[in-house]
Amino acid sequence: MKNNLYKFTNEELKHINDLSCEIKNAMNNSDKGQIVKILTRIQIDDDKIQKVLLKIDA
């Protein structure tokens, strides 16, 4: 089985960490509009965005 894990740079990891903090805050405040705005800023392919959306919906 092929390993398709993406290797993030330190800069990308910082960006992801910042986004995850923003998403957590928006979720704690039940601010769906803010969550949508944050997700539209994520510049990763559709497949990964779908996985993020599915986790948030769960």
Biotite code that builds the C-alpha atoms (Angstrom):
import biotite.structure as struc

atoms = struc.array([
    struc.Atom([0.000, 0.000, 0.000], chain_id="A", res_id=1, res_name="MET", atom_name="CA", element="C"),
    struc.Atom([1.431, 3.347, -1.068], chain_id="A", res_id=2, res_name="LYS", atom_name="CA", element="C"),
    struc.Atom([1.999, 6.002, 1.595], chain_id="A", res_id=3, res_name="ASN", atom_name="CA", element="C"),
    struc.Atom([0.436, 9.263, 0.381], chain_id="A", res_id=4, res_name="ASN", atom_name="CA", element="C"),
    struc.Atom([1.103, 11.324, 3.507], chain_id="A", res_id=5, res_name="LEU", atom_name="CA", element="C"),
    struc.Atom([1.981, 14.896, 2.608], chain_id="A", res_id=6, res_name="TYR", atom_name="CA", element="C"),
    struc.Atom([5.102, 16.282, 4.272], chain_id="A", res_id=7, res_name="LYS", atom_name="CA", element="C"),
    struc.Atom([4.391, 19.801, 5.544], chain_id="A", res_id=8, res_name="PHE", atom_name="CA", element="C"),
    struc.Atom([7.052, 22.483, 5.877], chain_id="A", res_id=9, res_name="THR", atom_name="CA", element="C"),
    struc.Atom([7.454, 24.293, 9.217], chain_id="A", res_id=10, res_name="ASN", atom_name="CA", element="C"),
    struc.Atom([5.756, 27.355, 7.720], chain_id="A", res_id=11, res_name="GLU", atom_name="CA", element="C"),
    struc.Atom([2.802, 25.249, 6.531], chain_id="A", res_id=12, res_name="GLU", atom_name="CA", element="C"),
    struc.Atom([2.563, 23.588, 9.948], chain_id="A", res_id=13, res_name="LEU", atom_name="CA", element="C"),
    struc.Atom([2.417, 26.992, 11.655], chain_id="A", res_id=14, res_name="LYS", atom_name="CA", element="C"),
    struc.Atom([-0.303, 28.076, 9.223], chain_id="A", res_id=15, res_name="HIS", atom_name="CA", element="C"),
    struc.Atom([-2.262, 24.859, 9.877], chain_id="A", res_id=16, res_name="ILE", atom_name="CA", element="C"),
    struc.Atom([-1.872, 25.300, 13.635], chain_id="A", res_id=17, res_name="ASN", atom_name="CA", element="C"),
    struc.Atom([-3.142, 28.901, 13.407], chain_id="A", res_id=18, res_name="ASP", atom_name="CA", element="C"),
    struc.Atom([-6.111, 27.729, 11.319], chain_id="A", res_id=19, res_name="LEU", atom_name="CA", element="C"),
    struc.Atom([-6.909, 24.922, 13.748], chain_id="A", res_id=20, res_name="SER", atom_name="CA", element="C"),
    struc.Atom([-6.959, 27.418, 16.643], chain_id="A", res_id=21, res_name="CYS", atom_name="CA", element="C"),
    struc.Atom([-9.292, 29.691, 14.667], chain_id="A", res_id=22, res_name="GLU", atom_name="CA", element="C"),
    struc.Atom([-11.545, 26.736, 13.789], chain_id="A", res_id=23, res_name="ILE", atom_name="CA", element="C"),
    struc.Atom([-11.650, 25.576, 17.437], chain_id="A", res_id=24, res_name="LYS", atom_name="CA", element="C"),
    struc.Atom([-12.611, 29.081, 18.580], chain_id="A", res_id=25, res_name="ASN", atom_name="CA", element="C"),
    struc.Atom([-15.300, 29.376, 15.905], chain_id="A", res_id=26, res_name="ALA", atom_name="CA", element="C"),
    struc.Atom([-16.690, 25.939, 16.822], chain_id="A", res_id=27, res_name="MET", atom_name="CA", element="C"),
    struc.Atom([-16.708, 26.810, 20.544], chain_id="A", res_id=28, res_name="ASN", atom_name="CA", element="C"),
    struc.Atom([-18.730, 29.918, 19.650], chain_id="A", res_id=29, res_name="ASN", atom_name="CA", element="C"),
    struc.Atom([-20.946, 27.911, 17.245], chain_id="A", res_id=30, res_name="SER", atom_name="CA", element="C"),
    struc.Atom([-20.052, 30.488, 14.562], chain_id="A", res_id=31, res_name="ASP", atom_name="CA", element="C"),
    struc.Atom([-20.743, 28.511, 11.373], chain_id="A", res_id=32, res_name="LYS", atom_name="CA", element="C"),
    struc.Atom([-20.211, 31.607, 9.194], chain_id="A", res_id=33, res_name="GLY", atom_name="CA", element="C"),
    struc.Atom([-16.688, 32.013, 10.571], chain_id="A", res_id=34, res_name="GLN", atom_name="CA", element="C"),
    struc.Atom([-15.948, 28.298, 10.066], chain_id="A", res_id=35, res_name="ILE", atom_name="CA", element="C"),
    struc.Atom([-16.966, 28.605, 6.399], chain_id="A", res_id=36, res_name="VAL", atom_name="CA", element="C"),
    struc.Atom([-14.754, 31.704, 5.956], chain_id="A", res_id=37, res_name="LYS", atom_name="CA", element="C"),
    struc.Atom([-11.781, 29.860, 7.477], chain_id="A", res_id=38, res_name="ILE", atom_name="CA", element="C"),
    struc.Atom([-12.296, 26.803, 5.259], chain_id="A", res_id=39, res_name="LEU", atom_name="CA", element="C"),
    struc.Atom([-12.435, 28.922, 2.109], chain_id="A", res_id=40, res_name="THR", atom_name="CA", element="C"),
    struc.Atom([-8.940, 30.189, 2.999], chain_id="A", res_id=41, res_name="ARG", atom_name="CA", element="C"),
    struc.Atom([-7.463, 26.685, 3.139], chain_id="A", res_id=42, res_name="ILE", atom_name="CA", element="C"),
    struc.Atom([-5.502, 26.235, -0.099], chain_id="A", res_id=43, res_name="GLN", atom_name="CA", element="C"),
    struc.Atom([-5.189, 22.431, -0.039], chain_id="A", res_id=44, res_name="ILE", atom_name="CA", element="C"),
    struc.Atom([-6.848, 20.150, -2.601], chain_id="A", res_id=45, res_name="ASP", atom_name="CA", element="C"),
    struc.Atom([-10.583, 19.377, -2.507], chain_id="A", res_id=46, res_name="ASP", atom_name="CA", element="C"),
    struc.Atom([-10.118, 15.847, -1.153], chain_id="A", res_id=47, res_name="ASP", atom_name="CA", element="C"),
    struc.Atom([-8.394, 17.126, 1.995], chain_id="A", res_id=48, res_name="LYS", atom_name="CA", element="C"),
    struc.Atom([-10.928, 19.952, 2.423], chain_id="A", res_id=49, res_name="ILE", atom_name="CA", element="C"),
    struc.Atom([-13.744, 17.377, 2.211], chain_id="A", res_id=50, res_name="GLN", atom_name="CA", element="C"),
    struc.Atom([-12.067, 15.368, 4.995], chain_id="A", res_id=51, res_name="LYS", atom_name="CA", element="C"),
    struc.Atom([-11.884, 18.509, 7.165], chain_id="A", res_id=52, res_name="VAL", atom_name="CA", element="C"),
    struc.Atom([-15.562, 19.268, 6.502], chain_id="A", res_id=53, res_name="LEU", atom_name="CA", element="C"),
    struc.Atom([-16.564, 15.691, 7.354], chain_id="A", res_id=54, res_name="LEU", atom_name="CA", element="C"),
    struc.Atom([-14.660, 15.860, 10.654], chain_id="A", res_id=55, res_name="LYS", atom_name="CA", element="C"),
    struc.Atom([-16.343, 19.167, 11.549], chain_id="A", res_id=56, res_name="ILE", atom_name="CA", element="C"),
    struc.Atom([-19.787, 17.744, 10.722], chain_id="A", res_id=57, res_name="ASP", atom_name="CA", element="C"),
    struc.Atom([-19.146, 14.647, 12.869], chain_id="A", res_id=58, res_name="ALA", atom_name="CA", element="C"),
])
